[in-house]
Every structure is written in structure tokens, then in C-alpha cells.
Amino acid sequence: MDLQASEFDRLLFFEHARKTSEAHYASNPLDADNLTRWGGALLELSQFQNGPECIKMLTEAISRLEEALEVNPRKHDTLWCLGNAHTSNAFLAVDQEMAKSYFTKAVECFQKAAEEDPGNELYLKSLEVAAKAPDLHLEIQRQAISQQAAPATPSTSNTNVSKNKKSSDLKYDICGWIILAVGIVVWVGMAKSHLPPPPAPPR
């Protein structure tokens, strides 16, 4: 896999976050913040994988996020990350019913996150994007099927390439936006967990 320097830095950062969270989990398995960081890091790392490895990492991310919600069911950043994990799973699903099921779970998570932290722009934007995601998924599937079925002639080939490029660009815009936002949440979580302890109050 040919990674640019910035992508390689991201990969190293989230791999470090994953390992740190895994080590911390051994000493404190009920730390919801740590489980959220771990799930978020796995979600980010899944974007560097293909096929079965990507799905395996997404499944583990969902497992960690659900574990965090068992500790604290009202943790809005965890609900939001879980919604993003379900959205990623939905876009990987070929079966329309399965994708629909993942999108429904994602909307539920985003809705709960928005209820727990009203007015959070990120959560509201996620809800808005999630509402459009099933149509985008359906369009991507249709184009993939029509591209396989239609014989490539110069005129239709150019039209298909143009349409595919538009839907593909939109798909990557949405996925990129999700990944960036999750990355910020994980990074902030990592930064908070490495803050020095506050100074002792004067006596």
C-alpha cells in the first residue's frame, strides 16, 4: 500500500492510540473514555485496510464502542463514533437490506448523541448526512451494476465515468468527513489522557 507522508503519520498516530488504549484496558477495563478512544482508533485504522481486514477492524471497533456504552450508556461521543462505524459498515455492504439496517442503527446512534448533547453541530450534521446516505449507497450500487452490465463503448464509457466519478467523489467526501471528525475526537481524547495532573492546591 503506497501511503503519502501525511497518511503514514495518521496511520502511526492511530496505531499508537490503539496500542495505548489496549494496554490501559488491561489495568482498567471499565474506562469508557479509553474504550471510546480504542474504538475510534480502530475505526480510523480500518480505512487503511481492504476487504475482510477492514470489516474485521470495523467489527472490533463496534465491539469496543458498545462496551463503552455498557459502562456509560449516555456517553454522546461514543454514541456518535458508533454511528460512524455503522455508516462505514453500511457503505461496505453490497446487500441493500443489510446496508439499510446499518444506516438505521447509525441514525439511532446520532439521534441519541444529539439528545445527550443538544446543539452539537457535529452530531446534527451527522444526522443530516445519515439521512442522505441510503440514497447515495443505492446510487453507487446501481452504477456499479450498470457499469458491469453495459458494454463499454466510447460515448457511454465517458458518461459512466463522469457519473461514477461524481458519486464516488461524494462517497469519499462523506467518508472523509466522517473519518476526519472521528480522528479529531480520538486525538482530543488522547491529548486529555496525557495531560499532566493539575497542581496541588496551596495549603
Secondary structure, 3 states (H helix, E strand, C coil): CCCCHHHHHHHHHHHHHHHHHHHHHHHCCCCHHHHHHHHHHHHHHHCCCCHHHHHHHHHHHHHHHHHHHHHCCCCHHHHHHHHHHHHHHHHHCCCHHHHHHHHHHHHHHHHHHHHHCCCCHHHHHHHHHHHHHHHHHHHHHHHHHHHHHCCCCHHHHHHHHHHHHHHHHHHHHHHHHHHHHHHHHHHHHHHHHCCCCCCCCCC
